[in-house]
Amino acid sequence: MSNNFKLLIVGAMISLISSIITFLMQEAYKQLSKNQGKVKIYRKIVYSKFIKNQTWGFSTSTDGLHFSIPMWIEIHNTKNKNEIIRNFNLALYNNGEKVSMMTQLNHGNINGENLFFGDNGVYSFLVSPESIERYDLYFMLKKKDFEYNFDEVRVSYYDTRDKHKEFKLLEIDRCWVVQNNKIDTDWNLID
């Protein structure tokens, strides 16, 4: 075998190895850049769509005493990949112990119009890369279906990795007492 042929083989091997290393480094960079960024959820407690000038809290209707929280959320995904927020709900606690989850309203009839809450009635969200998505949510609990008191409301959901997350939303001073509460005037980060 001549020296030129050996040099040609060695050069081809070096070229092949460097191409493979370059390809692997590019793929690793792509994966790292996809995970750069964050998913942030902002919330705004708003007026009820069912009862004019009704805010969150305890109120009475023909169906009896109930607790409701109308809320908008915005999910900001600055990552370069789809993210999932699954089973977004509100958990009720009393003295640090979980007593119940609120009911996620899927839809309601408002002035003869069928209005859907969440993502067309679903409280799990697939958020596109580098996007902001807003959802109208409504949570309710009827006193006749619930026998406990509670002093805290927490946001509860599962992230893309199916990790459960909870964050404090509200403190309740007087449970099952009808009162007029204030809506949010600005967006608040859930954390």
trRosetta pair geometry for C-beta under 8 A, 3 or more apart (Angstrom, degrees):
i j d omega theta_ij theta_ji phi_ij phi_ji
1 5 5.3 -113 -174 78 89 130
1 6 6.0 99 134 -54 116 95
2 5 4.8 97 60 5 81 101
2 6 7.2 -146 98 -3 44 87
3 6 5.6 -55 -147 38 36 112
3 7 6.2 37 154 -20 68 106
4 7 5.7 -54 -148 37 30 111
4 8 6.3 35 150 -23 64 105
5 8 5.5 -51 -149 33 32 116
5 9 6.6 33 152 -18 64 102
6 9 5.8 -52 -150 35 33 111
6 10 6.3 31 152 -16 65 108
7 10 5.6 -54 -143 40 32 111
7 11 6.1 36 155 -21 65 108
8 11 5.8 -54 -145 37 27 113
8 12 6.4 29 154 -20 62 106
9 12 5.8 -55 -149 36 29 111
9 13 6.4 30 153 -19 64 106
10 13 5.7 -53 -148 36 31 112
10 14 6.4 31 153 -18 64 106
11 14 5.7 -54 -146 37 31 110
11 15 6.2 32 154 -19 64 108
12 15 5.6 -55 -147 38 30 113
12 16 6.2 32 154 -20 65 107
13 16 5.7 -54 -145 37 29 112
13 17 6.2 26 157 -16 65 108
14 17 5.9 -56 -144 40 28 109
14 18 6.1 24 158 -15 64 111
15 18 6.0 -58 -143 40 26 107
15 19 6.3 29 155 -21 62 108
16 19 5.8 -55 -149 34 28 112
16 20 6.5 27 154 -18 63 106
17 20 5.8 -54 -148 36 31 111
17 21 6.3 30 154 -17 65 107
18 21 5.6 -52 -143 39 33 112
18 22 6.2 36 155 -21 65 106
19 22 5.7 -54 -146 37 29 112
19 23 6.3 31 154 -20 64 107
20 23 5.7 -54 -148 36 29 113
20 24 6.4 27 155 -16 64 107
21 24 5.9 -56 -147 38 30 110
21 25 6.3 30 155 -19 64 108
22 25 5.8 -56 -147 37 29 111
22 26 6.4 31 154 -20 64 106
23 26 5.8 -56 -150 35 30 111
23 27 6.5 27 154 -16 64 107
24 27 5.7 -54 -147 38 32 111
24 28 6.3 34 154 -20 65 106
25 28 5.7 -52 -146 37 31 112
25 29 6.3 34 153 -21 64 105
26 29 5.7 -54 -149 36 31 113
26 30 6.5 35 152 -22 64 103
27 30 5.6 -49 -148 32 34 114
27 31 6.5 32 154 -17 64 104
28 31 5.8 -55 -151 37 32 110
28 32 6.3 30 153 -17 65 107
29 32 5.7 -56 -146 39 31 110
29 33 6.1 27 157 -17 67 109
30 33 5.9 -58 -144 39 27 107
30 34 6.5 34 154 -26 62 103
31 34 5.8 -50 -151 27 31 114
31 35 6.9 15 156 -7 61 108
32 35 6.2 -69 -157 42 32 102
32 36 6.9 47 146 -41 66 96
33 36 5.4 -32 -151 5 42 120
33 80 6.1 4 132 29 82 147
34 79 6.6 43 165 176 55 95
34 80 4.6 -106 -125 77 52 98
34 81 4.5 50 -177 -35 106 116
35 79 6.4 -17 -138 -140 26 116
35 81 7.3 -9 -73 16 51 128
36 78 8.0 -72 122 123 70 93
36 79 6.8 153 76 -123 43 67
36 80 7.0 30 53 1 86 104
37 77 7.4 68 135 169 131 53
37 78 3.5 -152 -160 106 118 86
37 79 4.1 -168 76 -73 120 50
37 80 6.9 129 10 -18 137 67
37 130 7.7 -98 -126 -84 169 73
38 76 7.8 31 96 101 83 96
38 78 5.6 25 45 43 58 111
38 79 7.1 152 3 -45 8 89
39 75 6.7 -7 -171 -174 95 93
39 76 7.0 163 -154 84 45 57
39 77 5.2 -3 -108 -106 86 71
39 78 7.6 -160 -75 24 41 69
39 79 6.6 -34 -53 -4 85 114
39 83 4.9 -169 -84 158 140 166
39 85 7.5 -174 161 -62 139 103
39 127 6.9 124 -133 69 117 149
39 159 7.3 149 67 -140 143 109
39 160 7.8 136 -10 -17 156 112
40 75 7.6 163 84 -156 44 47
40 76 4.6 -6 58 56 92 108
40 78 7.9 27 4 -5 98 105
40 189 6.2 -46 -174 -137 113 103
41 73 5.8 -12 -171 -170 98 116
41 74 7.3 160 -155 81 50 47
41 75 5.4 -16 -103 -104 78 71
41 76 7.7 -164 -76 20 30 73
41 85 7.0 105 -80 -112 131 152
41 155 7.7 -174 105 158 139 155
41 157 8.0 101 -38 33 168 152
41 189 7.5 109 80 -158 49 58
41 190 4.5 -25 91 39 100 121
42 73 6.7 152 80 -158 49 60
42 74 4.6 -6 57 55 102 97
42 76 7.1 46 -7 -13 104 108
42 187 4.3 23 166 175 130 115
42 188 6.4 149 -159 72 77 32
42 189 5.6 -46 -101 -93 76 48
42 190 6.8 -172 -106 -7 21 82
43 71 5.6 -15 -165 -173 105 119
43 72 7.0 152 -156 83 53 53
43 73 5.1 -24 -99 -101 73 79
43 74 8.0 -162 -73 21 31 67
43 155 7.2 -151 -45 -81 152 143
43 169 7.4 -33 82 -131 163 106
43 184 7.5 128 119 -5 73 165
43 187 7.2 140 65 -156 24 70
43 188 5.7 -34 63 66 76 87
43 190 5.4 68 -10 -56 112 106
44 71 6.8 149 76 -159 44 68
44 72 4.7 -8 59 58 98 100
44 73 7.8 179 20 -81 69 35
44 183 7.9 39 166 171 81 93
44 184 4.6 -138 -152 77 66 131
44 186 7.3 -123 -111 125 107 21
44 187 5.2 -61 -61 -101 107 61
44 188 7.0 139 -82 15 56 79
45 55 7.4 61 142 -172 107 92
45 56 5.2 -46 -174 -22 126 136
45 69 6.4 -64 -130 -165 108 91
45 70 7.0 106 -163 80 64 60
45 71 5.3 -37 -102 -101 58 84
45 183 5.5 -152 106 -148 80 63
45 184 4.7 109 41 -11 75 102
46 70 5.3 -76 72 114 80 105
46 71 6.6 145 15 -111 84 26
46 72 5.7 52 -18 -12 129 99
46 183 5.5 46 -129 -151 29 128
46 184 7.3 -55 -64 41 55 88
47 52 7.9 9 169 -159 129 35
47 53 6.5 -51 -143 -119 129 21
47 54 6.5 109 -165 66 80 50
47 55 6.1 -61 -108 -92 61 58
47 70 6.6 -14 109 72 22 142
47 183 5.9 -52 -50 -73 67 145
48 51 4.8 22 90 45 137 78
48 54 4.1 -18 26 83 128 105
48 55 7.2 -150 -17 -92 88 10
48 56 8.0 148 -55 -71 90 44
48 68 6.5 53 -99 112 121 136
48 70 4.9 169 -97 -22 52 140
48 138 7.8 80 -135 -129 75 114
49 70 6.5 152 -7 -128 79 146
49 108 7.1 139 88 77 116 134
49 110 5.3 -49 145 -100 104 155
49 115 6.6 -89 137 84 154 162
49 136 7.9 50 -38 173 139 131
49 138 7.3 -81 24 -81 109 137
50 54 7.2 -40 75 54 78 139
50 108 6.3 -67 -79 156 108 151
50 110 6.3 -115 -95 -100 55 100
51 54 3.6 40 91 -7 110 142
51 59 7.0 -152 55 136 166 161
51 61 7.6 -128 -70 -89 134 114
54 59 6.1 -4 -150 -71 122 167
54 68 8.0 33 140 72 120 127
55 180 6.4 89 30 -167 117 64
55 181 4.7 -139 106 72 130 77
55 182 6.5 -94 -152 -146 165 4
55 183 5.2 -137 -126 -57 111 81
56 68 6.5 -134 -138 101 59 61
56 69 4.4 30 -133 -116 117 66
56 70 6.5 -144 -77 29 82 65
56 71 7.8 36 -80 -59 128 87
56 170 7.7 -145 125 -75 144 163
56 181 5.4 -53 71 75 76 136
56 183 7.4 124 -1 -98 92 65
57 67 6.8 -70 172 -142 27 73
57 68 7.5 -13 52 55 29 62
57 69 7.9 83 -34 -81 36 71
57 178 7.7 107 132 -148 110 44
57 179 5.8 -93 169 69 150 77
57 180 7.4 175 53 -126 153 16
57 181 4.4 145 -41 -3 133 123
58 65 6.5 1 -170 -171 99 98
58 66 7.3 172 -144 90 57 33
58 67 5.3 -29 -90 -95 68 76
58 175 7.8 124 -59 -172 140 38
58 176 5.8 146 -125 -137 149 26
58 177 6.0 117 62 70 152 31
58 178 5.0 -119 109 -93 98 46
58 179 6.5 53 51 22 98 72
59 65 7.6 172 92 -145 27 58
59 66 6.5 -23 64 63 70 77
59 68 7.1 -42 29 24 108 107
59 178 5.7 86 -107 -131 41 99
60 64 6.8 -71 -144 172 78 26
60 65 5.4 -36 -96 -91 78 61
60 66 7.7 131 -108 17 31 72
60 178 6.2 -43 -17 -85 93 139
61 64 7.1 -12 61 42 68 27
61 66 6.7 -17 17 16 108 118
63 66 6.8 22 93 -36 107 127
63 142 6.6 -72 137 -125 114 127
63 144 7.9 -117 159 14 79 131
64 142 6.4 75 77 -166 111 100
64 143 5.9 -122 136 52 114 103
64 144 5.2 69 80 -30 163 116
65 142 7.6 120 88 -164 53 60
65 143 4.0 16 85 2 100 143
65 144 7.7 133 52 -31 76 76
65 176 6.3 54 153 -155 143 90
65 178 7.5 -116 -130 -61 100 98
66 140 5.9 1 171 -169 126 99
66 141 6.4 164 -163 84 78 45
66 142 4.7 -38 -104 -106 100 57
66 143 6.2 -127 -83 -11 42 80
67 102 7.7 -107 98 -117 104 114
67 140 7.1 151 84 -157 53 50
67 141 4.7 -7 58 58 99 98
67 143 7.5 102 -16 -59 87 78
67 176 7.6 -77 -58 -89 111 59
68 138 7.0 -8 -169 -174 107 86
68 139 6.6 160 -154 89 57 56
68 140 4.5 -9 -103 -104 90 80
68 141 7.5 -173 -73 23 52 60
69 90 6.3 75 51 -41 143 169
69 102 7.2 -25 28 -159 110 173
69 138 7.6 168 86 -154 50 44
69 139 4.6 -3 56 58 93 106
69 140 7.9 -165 24 -71 59 45
69 153 7.1 136 -51 179 156 162
69 170 7.8 -159 -106 -1 138 146
70 136 7.9 -12 -172 -174 91 84
70 137 7.4 159 -160 90 46 57
70 138 5.1 -11 -109 -109 72 82
70 139 7.9 -166 -74 27 30 65
71 137 4.8 -20 71 69 88 103
71 138 7.5 169 25 -84 68 37
71 139 7.1 10 11 4 113 103
72 134 6.2 -3 -177 -170 107 101
72 135 7.0 161 -156 82 60 45
72 136 5.8 -28 -102 -103 78 57
72 137 7.1 158 -100 20 23 81
73 88 7.2 -107 19 178 166 156
73 134 7.1 171 89 -147 44 55
73 135 5.3 -7 57 56 89 93
73 137 6.2 27 -2 -5 104 126
73 190 7.8 -11 -131 -20 110 135
74 132 5.8 3 -178 -175 107 99
74 133 7.0 163 -153 81 59 36
74 134 4.8 -23 -97 -94 80 78
74 135 8.0 170 -83 17 35 67
74 187 6.7 -23 25 -137 125 139
75 83 7.9 -154 162 87 124 118
75 85 6.0 -133 -113 -9 146 146
75 125 6.1 159 -3 114 160 150
75 127 4.9 -110 117 -95 131 144
75 132 7.1 167 81 -151 47 50
75 133 5.2 -11 53 58 96 89
75 135 7.6 25 -8 0 103 108
76 131 8.0 -158 -145 100 43 40
76 132 5.1 -9 -104 -104 71 87
77 82 7.9 -2 178 -146 160 31
77 83 4.9 -173 -122 23 126 126
77 127 4.3 153 -35 130 139 122
77 128 6.8 167 64 80 141 41
77 129 6.4 -115 124 -133 120 27
77 130 6.6 -85 103 -46 82 15
77 131 5.5 11 53 51 104 70
77 132 7.6 -172 23 -77 67 40
77 133 7.8 15 1 5 107 99
78 130 6.3 40 -142 -110 39 62
79 83 6.1 102 47 -49 131 118
79 129 6.2 -93 101 -132 66 80
79 130 7.4 -130 75 -53 32 61
80 129 5.0 39 -159 -160 33 131
80 130 6.4 16 -99 -34 57 104
81 129 5.4 51 -30 -88 8 111
82 126 5.9 -7 -172 -175 118 92
82 127 6.8 148 -160 74 63 50
82 128 6.3 -37 -105 -118 78 35
82 129 6.3 -68 -59 -45 45 77
83 126 7.8 157 80 -158 39 47
83 127 4.8 -20 64 60 89 105
83 159 7.5 -39 -175 -168 100 83
83 160 5.1 -89 -150 -57 68 125
84 124 7.0 -1 -172 180 95 97
84 125 7.1 159 -155 84 49 53
84 126 5.8 -19 -102 -103 76 63
84 127 7.4 -175 -83 16 24 81
84 158 7.8 -13 118 105 101 85
84 159 7.0 116 82 174 73 39
84 160 4.6 119 38 -99 86 66
85 88 5.7 29 143 -59 109 110
85 124 6.8 -176 96 -154 57 52
85 125 4.6 5 56 52 98 101
85 127 6.7 47 -2 -19 101 117
85 157 5.3 -2 -174 168 87 144
85 158 7.6 142 -165 73 42 51
85 159 6.8 -20 -105 -113 58 51
86 124 4.4 10 -130 -129 59 109
86 125 7.9 -145 -73 30 38 55
86 157 6.4 142 67 -175 45 84
86 158 4.2 -29 66 66 103 103
86 159 7.7 -128 20 -43 88 5
86 162 7.4 -9 38 -110 143 64
87 123 6.2 52 -137 103 31 102
87 124 5.8 3 -39 -77 46 95
87 156 7.6 -38 121 118 93 89
87 157 6.0 166 83 -134 63 62
87 158 5.8 43 43 11 103 101
88 104 7.8 108 86 -108 69 136
88 118 7.6 164 59 -122 113 103
88 123 4.8 -130 53 171 81 95
88 124 7.1 164 -2 -87 82 39
88 125 7.0 16 -17 -4 128 107
88 137 7.1 -89 112 -108 122 150
88 155 7.4 -21 -162 -169 83 94
88 156 7.6 148 -155 84 37 53
88 157 4.5 -4 -99 -93 61 121
89 101 5.3 11 148 -167 139 114
89 102 6.4 179 -178 54 89 81
89 104 5.8 -89 -107 -56 89 113
89 123 6.4 77 -65 139 75 150
89 139 7.3 121 -157 -111 62 125
89 155 7.9 145 83 -160 37 50
89 156 5.1 -28 72 69 83 100
89 157 7.0 148 19 -76 63 68
90 101 7.1 134 80 -162 48 64
90 102 4.3 11 69 18 101 127
90 139 4.8 48 19 -158 128 169
90 153 5.5 -5 -177 -173 114 104
90 154 7.0 151 -159 75 61 39
90 155 6.4 -40 -103 -101 66 45
90 156 6.7 144 -116 17 14 92
90 169 6.7 -58 -131 25 103 158
91 98 5.7 -41 177 -133 119 107
91 100 7.5 171 -157 95 58 40
91 101 5.5 -39 -103 -103 65 69
91 102 7.7 -128 -76 -3 20 81
91 153 7.3 149 75 -160 46 52
91 154 4.7 -21 61 64 98 95
91 155 7.8 12 17 104 85 3
91 156 4.5 72 -23 -31 111 135
91 166 6.4 -34 31 -130 139 123
92 98 7.3 106 79 -156 50 61
92 99 5.3 -57 103 62 97 93
92 100 4.8 3 48 62 116 82
92 101 7.2 -171 10 -91 83 18
92 102 6.6 105 -34 -51 104 82
92 141 7.3 13 -41 -51 146 166
92 148 7.6 142 118 93 129 122
92 150 4.1 -51 176 -125 107 164
92 152 7.4 142 -160 82 48 55
92 153 6.1 -24 -101 -104 63 68
93 96 6.2 1 174 -126 124 10
93 97 6.3 147 -157 70 81 30
93 98 5.5 -47 -98 -93 79 47
93 99 6.5 140 -124 5 24 86
93 150 6.1 107 68 -156 29 100
93 151 6.9 -60 99 59 74 69
93 152 4.3 -20 63 68 106 105
93 153 7.6 -172 20 -79 82 22
93 154 6.3 44 -13 -8 119 112
94 97 5.9 -31 68 63 69 86
94 99 5.0 37 4 -31 107 134
94 148 6.3 -129 -21 166 147 116
94 149 5.8 102 -113 95 135 71
94 150 4.7 -104 -64 -115 89 52
94 151 5.6 96 -125 8 57 88
94 152 7.6 -177 -77 25 30 83
95 151 6.8 68 -44 29 51 130
96 152 8.0 42 -75 25 38 144
99 148 4.4 -146 176 121 141 162
99 150 5.6 -144 45 -87 134 103
100 141 7.1 101 116 -126 139 140
100 146 6.3 -37 -50 -133 173 117
100 148 6.6 169 -16 46 117 132
100 150 7.4 -98 36 -64 99 138
101 156 7.1 -88 -120 52 104 147
102 139 4.1 50 124 180 142 112
102 140 6.5 134 -179 53 103 21
102 141 5.1 -95 -128 -48 79 105
102 153 7.9 21 -35 -140 128 110
103 139 6.7 144 70 -160 48 62
103 140 5.2 -36 65 69 103 74
103 141 6.2 148 7 -82 91 58
104 117 7.5 -159 171 103 80 125
104 118 6.7 46 172 -54 119 133
104 123 4.6 -68 -163 -38 157 149
104 137 7.3 -56 -145 -161 90 98
104 138 7.7 110 -164 77 50 56
104 139 6.2 -32 -99 -102 50 75
105 108 6.0 7 166 -44 132 108
105 117 5.3 67 94 27 85 149
105 138 4.2 -32 46 90 123 106
105 139 7.0 -154 0 -87 87 22
105 140 5.8 53 -47 5 110 112
106 116 6.8 -33 158 -145 65 78
106 117 6.3 -164 -167 50 16 92
106 118 6.9 -46 -128 25 54 124
106 121 3.9 35 -171 -153 97 90
106 122 7.7 30 -130 -57 96 36
107 114 5.9 15 172 -180 127 88
107 115 6.3 165 -157 85 75 45
107 116 4.7 -36 -98 -102 96 58
107 117 6.4 -166 -83 8 38 79
107 121 5.6 -30 -42 -97 96 103
108 114 7.7 172 89 -150 26 53
108 115 5.7 -19 64 61 74 94
108 117 7.3 40 1 -26 96 111
108 138 7.0 -30 -13 67 133 162
109 112 6.9 6 -179 -111 98 14
109 113 7.1 153 -156 72 58 34
109 114 5.7 -29 -98 -94 71 61
109 115 7.5 153 -105 15 19 79
110 113 5.6 -32 71 63 73 88
110 115 5.2 -1 19 -1 115 129
116 120 5.2 10 143 -142 155 39
116 121 4.8 -72 -154 -50 110 78
117 121 6.8 72 58 -102 59 41
117 135 7.8 79 177 168 62 92
117 136 5.6 -105 -131 105 70 82
117 137 5.6 95 177 -128 111 34
117 138 4.8 -104 -108 17 158 96
118 121 5.8 -1 62 142 113 5
118 122 5.2 -155 129 74 132 33
118 123 4.5 -92 -117 -77 138 59
118 125 7.9 -142 -173 -65 84 94
118 135 5.9 11 -146 -177 32 127
118 136 7.7 -82 -26 75 24 56
118 137 5.9 60 -72 -103 65 79
119 122 4.8 -41 69 67 89 92
119 123 7.5 160 19 -85 84 20
119 124 7.3 -77 35 73 127 46
119 125 5.5 147 -36 -101 138 78
119 135 6.1 -57 -58 -114 70 127
122 125 7.9 155 110 -69 97 56
123 137 7.0 75 -117 -125 102 112
125 133 6.8 176 -175 95 131 139
125 135 6.7 -113 -87 -42 136 148
127 131 6.3 -165 176 72 82 107
127 133 5.6 -147 -123 18 90 129
128 131 4.3 47 76 4 95 148
128 133 7.4 112 23 -46 87 123
141 145 7.3 -132 -172 73 67 106
141 146 5.5 18 171 -22 108 155
142 145 4.6 67 74 16 99 105
142 146 6.7 148 82 3 50 100
143 146 6.0 -86 -137 56 29 92
143 176 6.1 89 -109 -125 125 114
149 175 4.2 123 -154 88 91 161
149 176 6.9 -90 -112 -4 83 111
150 153 7.4 80 134 -68 129 69
150 172 6.0 61 105 46 77 147
150 175 5.8 138 49 -113 52 133
151 171 6.6 -5 161 -163 75 73
151 172 5.1 -144 -145 63 34 88
151 173 7.8 58 -144 -90 84 21
151 175 6.8 -79 -76 -51 59 117
152 168 6.6 -59 -170 -134 115 93
152 170 7.1 166 -155 89 48 55
152 171 5.8 -24 -102 -113 72 58
152 172 6.5 -136 -58 14 24 89
153 168 7.9 98 82 -163 50 56
153 169 4.7 -58 105 69 92 111
153 170 4.3 16 44 50 111 96
153 171 8.0 -140 20 -66 75 18
153 172 6.7 85 -22 -36 93 108
154 166 4.7 31 152 -177 132 103
154 167 6.2 159 -163 75 87 30
154 168 5.6 -51 -106 -99 84 38
154 169 5.8 159 -121 2 23 92
155 165 8.0 -9 109 115 91 89
155 166 6.7 163 82 -151 54 52
155 167 4.8 -8 52 57 104 89
155 168 8.0 -7 14 66 80 8
155 169 5.1 111 -33 -58 84 116
155 190 5.2 -31 45 -156 164 133
156 164 7.2 -11 -165 -169 88 94
156 165 7.3 165 -147 87 44 53
156 166 4.9 -6 -99 -101 76 88
157 164 7.8 170 95 -148 29 55
157 165 5.8 -15 66 59 72 95
158 162 5.3 -3 178 -145 123 46
158 163 6.6 149 -155 66 70 31
158 164 5.6 -37 -96 -92 78 55
158 165 7.2 150 -104 13 26 80
159 162 7.2 -96 69 -26 57 12
159 163 5.1 -11 41 53 105 88
159 165 6.1 58 -32 -14 102 124
167 190 5.1 131 77 173 151 85
167 191 5.8 -150 -133 165 144 6
168 171 7.8 9 -176 -55 115 78
169 190 7.5 -14 -93 -126 86 99
172 175 5.5 65 138 -79 127 77
174 177 4.0 -30 135 33 115 136
174 179 6.8 89 68 -19 122 139
184 187 7.4 85 139 -91 135 23
184 188 6.2 -111 -142 -10 144 111
